[in-house]
Amino acid sequence: MELLGHLQRLEAEGNPIQVGLVGCGQMGSGMVHVVHKMAGMNITAIADVDISRPIATFKEIGIPDSGICITNRPGEAEDALRDGKRVITEDALVLTQLESLDALVEATGITEVGAQVAWNSILNRKHVIMLNVETDVTVGVILHRMAEKIGCVYTAAMGDEPGVCKTLYDFATSLGFEVVCLGKGKNNPINYEATPESCREEAQRKNMNPKMLAAFQDGTKTMVELAAMANATGLVIDVPGCHGAKVDVPDLHKVLIPKEDGGILNHRGCVEYSVGKVAPGVFAIVTSDDPRIRADMRFYAMGDGPYYTLYRPYHLCAIETPLSVAEAVIYGEAVLFSDRLVAEVVPIAKRPLKAGETVGDLGSPDIYNLVYPYAEAHARKAIPMGLAVGGKVIKDIAKGEMLTEENVAPDTTKLVYQLRQLQDAMLAKEQSQGTQHEIIARECVYG
């Protein structure tokens, strides 16, 4: 049965999917409105540090005061859900303990909160859908492995660009095409100097958090999304920070191709972004060496080849996220997850940072971020972006300098740090075992 049929059946049976939401900002609150119009799914519990936001959101969809329970106690919250009420809490971890919830959506964008929510959701065998790519690119590998072992789903969200790009990648690869480049549009050039203050006026016009807008403008959000695409597909980072060429949709398949064919790429199989007229769309540049397939692509008005652009002209962020929830609960399937580290998002100083300072948040005046090949970032002892925030500067850092183990000490009390240590050890062991297997294989072949 198709997804819609399953949702309609759940609605008819009076057994809709029960969803908890962590973070009721712009994306989270919008998703509540979408789910309210859907069959077979309800958002029945919201966690936010500012409870006025979920209160306002529930009231906007017609929930009266008498139908809302505000509590930080799991038992009281569970009783309220069973009585048909909506729950609001300031404590995100309360939601991870509620038996009535089938899945949680994490939408804070804060790495430590995302790690806490995902980890505890998985421990309680609860599906978790991440509208928090920042956490995923930091510790997504170990969270996915743990969920898989326990028997629940850990996934990035459909609607976010990595999830939408992954569907294009899966479509093309399943049909036997080679994906030469997978990418997204960015609606403005990167401004490495962006700060909440410089973005404040525009943020107010757009009803956005100035710090979040700064993280978009300084490129952090794009770098995070590209890393998630790379780690989910195995496609590589062509150059640190990617090219970010100004290319419009009609020319994507002429520019984002290998240099030997007239393009700008050093490698086949990359992730990229364009500041041309592409946003809010995503794309995949594909090719085939089969003459008949090329002839058919020409017949279907895809061009003469050998490279073709598959283009989806939109991504709807949180509006599409409920589909990820439904697929996780109904099919037990993930939209996107990382099973390896191909890319690392690395913080760079926006201003001179002095020893003794604490590194600020993403989008702050302290750091912007660039995506690097994981091997290069590891060799340079770069601090992963998700561990930099809240870390102590232990050696003066010049503007434009990378934050590394030699100049920043992460906060080791954070769960995200501890998970990253476990993940690094796990991946190092797997790499060592893989190398040993290769040596044994060569010895067997060559005697």
KAGI-V84408 format. One record per helix or strand of 3 or more residues. SS is the DSSP state (helix for helix, strand for strand). FROM is the first residue (numbers start at 0). TO is the last residue. If there is no record, write none. Layout:
SS;FROM;TO
SS;FROM;TO
//
This chain:
helix;2;11
strand;16;21
helix;25;35
strand;40;46
helix;50;59
helix;64;66
strand;67;69
helix;73;81
strand;85;88
helix;91;95
strand;102;105
helix;110;122
strand;126;129
helix;132;149
strand;153;155
helix;160;173
strand;177;184
helix;195;204
helix;209;216
helix;219;232
helix;248;254
helix;258;260
strand;269;273
strand;281;286
helix;290;298
strand;306;311
helix;317;330
strand;342;348
strand;366;372
helix;373;378
helix;384;387
helix;414;445
//
